[in-house]
Amino acid sequence: MDYVSALVPPVVMAVFFIGVVRVIVKTQGGAAKAKEDAAVDAALARAEGASESPAAGA
């Protein structure tokens, strides 16, 4: 029975990991994709603007 108790944690972690990967893959795209992409683009534009501002003023 020691082998069963030794194998249970890795099997449980593997099942959990596979579930997480499946959720990530299934949630890519969809109706909210354009909204999420726009939010990321806006955040990147703000970050680039903030990093360029001090250099332009100097």
Steps between C-alpha positions, in 0.01 A plus 500: 500500500798732530521524122141625484566779751818588308318525166188690608656852536666502154185366337283761672741777398507374140120498481485850649765627256319352200178665620669839533650474151162404354332799665769735371471365146119513500488859628727632225302698247126526522280806538726679748820462294475841330428671832795328669731579208398865513572515873845348450577736211396799711717387791800450270446843345491660846817316601681606183379857541620513859844366409541746212385811687809551722734448205313756289517761776875466555 
